[in-house]
Amino acid sequence: FMKKPKFSNLAVFIIFFGIALIEAFQKQNWLEALLFLSLGAMFLWADFKKT
């Protein structure tokens, strides 16, 4: 089996939530920005916790 790079999940989270946050800030939708920021933090916490 191929071994995944150590921070591949981190890169996916940064890209996905970064784009979502930029879009939310551009639309001035602070609730959506807060939602994506909290989801991103939760996923990162879960990702680092399992390793």
LUMMI-694964 format. One line per 3 residues: number of its first residue (from 1); their letters; for each residue y, x, z of N, C-alpha, C, O, CB. Coordinates in pm, 1 decimal. Each point is the difference from the previous one (the first is absolute). Glycine has a CB too. Example, Ala and Ser with C-alpha at 12.3 -4.5 7.8 and 13.67 -1.06 7.14 Angstrom:
<atoms>
1) AS) -569.0/1319.0/780.0/119.0/-89.0/0.0/120.0/90.0/0.0/-1.9/103.6/66.5/-115.4/-292.8/58.1 | 222.3/154.2/-196.6/119.0/82.0/6.0/109.0/-77.0/73.0/110.8/50.9/16.9/-173.6/67.5/-231.4
</atoms>
This chain:
<atoms>
1) FMK) -120.0/83.6/0.0/120.0/-83.6/0.0/125.2/87.2/0.0/3.8/107.3/60.3/-128.6/-289.1/61.7 | 226.0/132.9/-190.9/126.9/73.1/1.2/72.7/-27.4/130.9/3.7/-112.7/49.3/12.4/100.1/-301.6 | 40.3/117.3/305.9/75.2/-15.2/124.0/144.0/-37.3/-33.0/63.4/62.3/-85.2/-212.8/105.1/202.9
4) KPK) 200.2/-269.7/-49.3/138.8/-42.0/-24.3/95.5/100.9/61.6/-26.4/53.3/107.8/-42.7/-296.0/-111.5 | 180.9/269.0/-64.9/101.8/85.6/62.9/45.1/-61.5/132.3/-0.2/-122.0/16.5/77.1/203.4/-243.6 | -38.9/3.7/319.3/30.1/-45.2/136.1/109.1/-106.8/6.0/-10.6/-95.3/77.2/-57.3/319.6/0.9
7) FSN) 172.9/-208.7/-159.7/112.9/-91.6/11.0/12.3/-94.2/-119.0/110.2/-44.0/-32.8/4.5/216.1/167.0 | -226.9/-203.7/-199.3/7.7/-90.8/-115.6/41.8/-140.2/43.4/78.1/-65.3/-69.1/-255.6/199.6/-47.7 | 126.4/-180.8/230.1/39.6/-132.2/49.4/148.1/-1.9/35.6/69.2/-98.6/-25.0/-301.7/60.9/111.9
10) LAV) 280.0/145.3/-29.4/141.6/10.0/35.9/87.0/-9.7/-124.5/103.4/-66.8/1.1/-162.2/208.3/198.2 | 17.5/-75.3/-306.1/77.1/-3.9/-124.7/4.9/-141.7/-56.4/105.2/-44.6/-45.8/-170.6/282.4/-1.6 | -46.8/-308.4/50.3/-4.4/-138.1/-49.8/94.3/-88.0/81.5/74.0/-80.4/-56.7/-312.9/112.2/-19.2
13) FII) 236.7/-17.3/209.3/86.8/-80.8/85.1/146.9/30.4/-26.8/82.2/-91.3/-7.2/-261.7/85.0/181.4 | 212.3/133.2/-188.8/139.9/37.5/-24.6/49.2/-58.9/-131.5/110.4/-54.0/-7.2/-143.9/266.2/136.9 | -49.0/-201.7/-233.8/40.1/-53.1/-130.9/14.8/-151.8/5.5/103.9/-53.4/-38.8/-221.4/244.4/-74.8
16) FFG) 14.5/-260.9/161.4/1.5/-146.2/0.9/112.6/-55.8/86.7/78.7/-82.8/-46.0/-324.8/85.4/8.5 | 254.1/42.2/161.8/99.7/-54.6/90.7/139.3/52.4/-31.0/99.0/-68.1/26.9/-274.8/48.1/147.1 | 184.9/140.0/-230.3/130.1/51.8/-41.6/61.3/-86.0/-108.9/117.5/-35.9/7.2/-191.8/265.5/53.2
19) IAL) -5.2/-262.8/-161.3/49.0/-85.2/-108.8/36.8/-138.5/53.0/104.1/-54.8/-36.6/-247.0/181.3/-128.1 | 58.9/-182.8/249.7/27.3/-132.7/55.8/127.1/1.6/84.9/79.9/-93.4/-5.7/-326.4/43.5/5.2 | 265.0/155.4/78.5/120.3/9.5/83.4/125.5/15.6/-84.4/102.3/-62.2/28.6/-239.6/163.8/152.8
22) IEA) 130.3/-18.8/-285.4/116.5/17.4/-87.8/38.4/-133.2/-63.4/117.9/-34.9/-6.5/-185.5/273.5/-40.1 | -32.4/-312.5/0.1/26.9/-130.7/-61.2/62.0/-96.0/101.5/94.0/-72.5/-32.5/-285.9/108.2/-126.4 | 139.9/-36.3/280.7/53.1/-89.0/103.4/144.8/35.9/34.3/83.1/-89.0/18.3/-315.4/59.7/73.8
25) FQK) 262.8/158.9/-83.5/137.0/41.9/30.1/94.8/-34.8/-113.8/114.6/-37.9/24.4/-204.6/222.6/117.0 | 43.8/-172.4/-265.5/85.1/-32.8/-114.2/34.8/-148.1/-1.7/110.5/-37.3/-39.4/-213.8/224.5/-89.6 | 9.9/-272.0/171.5/25.0/-144.7/2.8/70.0/-42.6/128.0/28.1/-118.3/19.2/-228.9/84.3/-162.0
28) QNW) 229.3/130.8/231.4/63.6/-28.0/129.2/-83.2/-96.9/84.1/54.3/-79.7/76.6/169.2/119.4/-182.2 | -354.1/-31.9/90.3/-89.9/-86.0/76.4/-55.4/82.7/116.5/-103.5/65.4/-12.3/42.6/-205.3/-194.8 | 132.1/135.6/320.1/-34.9/87.1/112.2/-129.5/-42.6/67.3/-71.8/84.1/54.0/313.5/-39.9/-19.7
31) LEA) -273.0/-174.0/-36.5/-125.1/-46.4/59.9/-119.6/55.8/-77.1/-98.5/43.9/59.3/213.1/-254.1/20.6 | -104.5/207.8/-212.3/-107.5/54.8/-83.7/-12.2/151.0/21.0/-110.9/53.0/6.4/149.2/-235.4/-176.9 | 74.4/251.1/181.0/-1.9/144.4/23.4/-67.0/31.4/133.3/-80.5/92.7/9.3/290.6/-66.5/-145.4
34) LLF) -177.0/-103.2/238.8/-60.2/19.3/131.8/-150.1/-27.5/-3.5/-77.9/71.7/62.8/295.5/-135.0/44.0 | -258.0/-39.8/-179.9/-141.7/-33.2/-13.5/-76.8/115.7/-63.5/-104.0/41.3/51.3/163.2/-284.8/-71.6 | -8.0/295.8/-91.3/-69.2/109.2/-67.9/-1.4/126.6/84.4/-99.0/73.2/0.6/165.7/-171.5/-219.4
37) LSL) 42.1/124.3/289.7/5.7/117.4/85.6/-103.3/-9.6/112.1/-68.1/98.1/30.1/312.0/-71.9/-83.7 | -256.0/-143.7/115.4/-97.0/-16.4/107.7/-143.6/4.0/-52.6/-88.5/55.2/65.5/257.0/-190.5/60.8 | -191.9/76.9/-244.3/-133.9/7.6/-59.6/-37.2/144.4/-31.9/-112.5/42.9/25.6/142.5/-273.1/-121.4
40) GAM) 63.8/303.9/40.4/-25.5/140.1/-31.6/-32.5/80.5/124.6/-93.0/80.6/-0.1/245.1/-100.6/-195.3 | -75.7/-1.9/301.7/-23.6/71.1/125.5/-136.2/-36.0/58.0/-70.3/86.8/51.8/317.1/-82.6/-8.4 | -284.3/-130.6/-51.9/-129.1/-44.6/52.3/-115.8/64.7/-76.8/-96.5/47.1/60.2/201.9/-265.3/8.9
43) FLW) -94.9/220.2/-202.7/-105.6/60.7/-80.7/-10.2/150.3/25.1/-110.3/54.0/9.1/145.6/-230.8/-182.6 | 77.8/243.9/184.7/-2.7/143.7/27.4/-61.7/28.4/136.0/-78.9/93.4/14.2/281.7/-63.3/-157.0 | -167.6/-109.2/242.0/-55.6/16.9/134.3/-151.4/-18.5/-3.5/-73.8/78.3/59.6/289.7/-159.8/43.1
46) ADF) -262.4/-23.2/-173.3/-143.7/-26.0/-9.6/-70.1/112.6/-75.1/-111.9/37.9/34.8/156.0/-285.2/-29.4 | 20.8/300.4/-107.6/-59.8/107.1/-79.1/-16.2/127.1/82.8/-104.6/64.7/-5.6/206.1/-163.4/-201.1 | 1.1/134.8/283.3/-8.5/121.3/80.5/-91.3/-19.3/120.8/-58.0/96.5/49.8/288.2/-34.8/-124.9
49) KKT) -243.1/-183.9/122.0/-83.4/-26.9/116.6/-148.2/17.4/-31.5/-76.5/45.8/84.9/250.6/-203.9/-1.9 | -215.4/121.8/-205.0/-142.5/5.5/-33.9/-49.7/140.8/-28.3/-121.0/22.7/-1.4/143.6/-250.1/-89.7 | 68.1/323.7/68.5/-44.7/136.6/-29.8/-17.0/81.6/125.4/-37.1/117.2/-7.2/151.7/-129.8/-210.7
</atoms>
